Amino acid sequence: MRILILGADGYLGWPTAMHFAAQGHEVIAVDNYLRRLIAQQTSSEPLFETPNLDDRAKLFKAEHGKSIDVEIGDLADLRWCDNLFAKHKPDVVVHYAEQPSAPYSMRGLDEAEMTMKNNLGVTFNVIWGMLNHCPDAHLVKLGTMGEYGTPNIDIEEGWIDVEHKGRSQKFLYPRQAGSLYHTTKVLDTDLLWFYVRLYGLRVTDLMQGPVYGLETAEAEANECLMPNFHYDDIFGTVVNRFLVQAIAGVPLTVYGKGGQTRGYLNLKDTLNCVDLASNNAADKGELRIFNQFTEQFSVNELADRVHAAGKRVGLDVKVKSIPNPRKELEDHYYNAKSTGLLELGLKPNFMTEDVLVRMLETIMSHKDRIDESKILPRVKWNG
Amino acid sequence: MRILILGADGYLGWPTAMHFAAQGHEVIAVDNYLRRLIAQQTSSEPLFETPNLDDRAKLFKAEHGKSIDVEIGDLADLRWCDNLFAKHKPDVVVHYAEQPSAPYSMRGLDEAEMTMKNNLGVTFNVIWGMLNHCPDAHLVKLGTMGEYGTPNIDIEEGWIDVEHKGRSQKFLYPRQAGSLYHTTKVLDTDLLWFYVRLYGLRVTDLMQGPVYGLETAEAEANECLMPNFHYDDIFGTVVNRFLVQAIAGVPLTVYGKGGQTRGYLNLKDTLNCVDLASNNAADKGELRIFNQFTEQFSVNELADRVHAAGKRVGLDVKVKSIPNPRKELEDHYYNAKSTGLLELGLKPNFMTEDVLVRMLETIMSHKDRIDESKILPRVKWNG
């Protein structure tokens, strides 16, 4: 297959590009380094530096003997995006190309505007790139479990049958998200569903939970092939942040009561899920939605697990509740379904103590790079 | 009250500006004439020319002795919009400032892009104008009944309690619209609901059905104060189009089977509804939704009514089904609730034969301006 990876410089994008290239697919890695720019602007650099895509593609070729094409440009630019699709006419498009930070989107007007324009704009341009140049291709779009928020009923897999006054209708599951970033993904899904209905696009929308992890099969050969790894409050996901805090000797920053429950998954399972979706295309005119996570935890449960893993490597991990910078329920019902990807064959990599210990060991080797000023929340939702 | 009317040059905007000014409110009429530009670009000029806002404000002052301030500029320009809110700090914002044509939004990529950027961009900028300069003001936003589409269950008034596996949750009523224009209004509602929840804005979202009519109390004094009146396939609403077709001797253009059912209202009732909403503000942190229409009709029923009214003025009105340029159900369940505005005191102006006859007589006096080439659909959804 010819696969466009949009947002290929990201935490998930680069491992995905390597994963498909290693299997012999023709991979085109696309990015404009927007996340690198924002990371510098917000003083949120990752734990270790990662080479640019051209250099990583060369390293990957040297290690694995396979090529990854690189295209650097702005997918929010309609003309550039159209040219990209016209040139490559992909079979599969994996779309990670969004500003991915909830705190950044809540920082102020400029950041909110950028998040709206970039995320909606890229999705719109990608839709039209496909309509105009590869209408039969399959779009694998990264959504987020955060689209659903924390409703008081079970979270189904994308769709829900509503019974009402003796009649029934299948609807997109109603969504209400907790940040502007998550809201742009709600809008993406609405927009995709419109174009799927109207023009018969094939789309899989992967509602993904927070990802943790550092390792993928292709990165083991060379540390320079590892994904960028954020531990800061802007780009860091919670498990990754907690592990770095454990090593830095900073108490784990539980926001408020810590009862916030979400579905989590290992980075390796992101690759497996995107692979399964890509190899089992949605039908024409189908918006297929999977909830992409393997285990549900509360923040307190995550802190307990990191505490226990830390103990095994001789760390005395403290946990400290701090005022919640976000506006969210801290104690709520949460029961989300996630059977679709299992039915396609997913074999989950669970969050065992061994997995956490191994991550701690890897992070330990970069301990000197940890900057404690990047750890505490710098963006308040009510700021 | 100090009231900003955004999109004040439009079919509904200008009558609304006059309505509030006549009551002694301080009215600021805002527009950038985008609809006029699109009308020229698509050869869709209205039945009669309307003076620009400055000239109409002068005429209105001469006839009624009241002032309307005019601000000409682009609300999709963040800086201009911010300055507008900083300068006027309104109590009420009536937001009509969107590209309002479904066919235009479906014409091609350029038109789709403009509709997305303008409609979402203006709503985003208006939200931030309010957050930064008048957070207690009340936003009266024009949505559309088209957001709901044609679900197989009753359409409730904005919200629905979903019972699911023994638990329940109140959600925004799930919406799936039939054009990109209507979809931008779905996205608007999602975005408004996010900012209402997060920052306590007051918002009323009026889900309005297609409007018909020419007359309002303030326009009777001078024909130059009448709203722009479109009968073309791009901007014309169905009843207005049918009445012009009746006079032009063109068979009424029923799309497909004609069983498409929607809720309709008289232009006078748009003014009454917006007035009632403005004088009864939503609470802080409330997204209040009203379904704004007074009667449900199928397209075939509308054609019958125009036929009957035509007969009274000596017209032999023919009706002809033509291939449906849209992608929509032509025969479907439709039962939409609309009690909220009645409870606030709305006294509907129904679509009586007298009302249609009076419209026919007014249109008759402009018969020489009718251009038959603008009548048949020029945009196909599958084009």
Interface residues (C-beta under 8 A of the other chain):
Chain A: L78 L109 A112 E113 M116 L120 F124 W128 N132 P151 N152 I153 D154 I160 V162 E163 H164 K165 R167 S168 Q169 F171 L172 P174 Q176 A177 L180 T183 V186 L187 D190 L191 W193 F194 R197 L198 K327 Y333 W381
Chain B: L78 L109 A112 E113 M116 L120 F124 W128 N132 P151 N152 I153 D154 I160 V162 E163 H164 K165 R167 S168 Q169 F171 L172 P174 Q176 A177 L180 T183 V186 L187 D190 L191 W193 F194 R197 L198 K327 Y333 W381
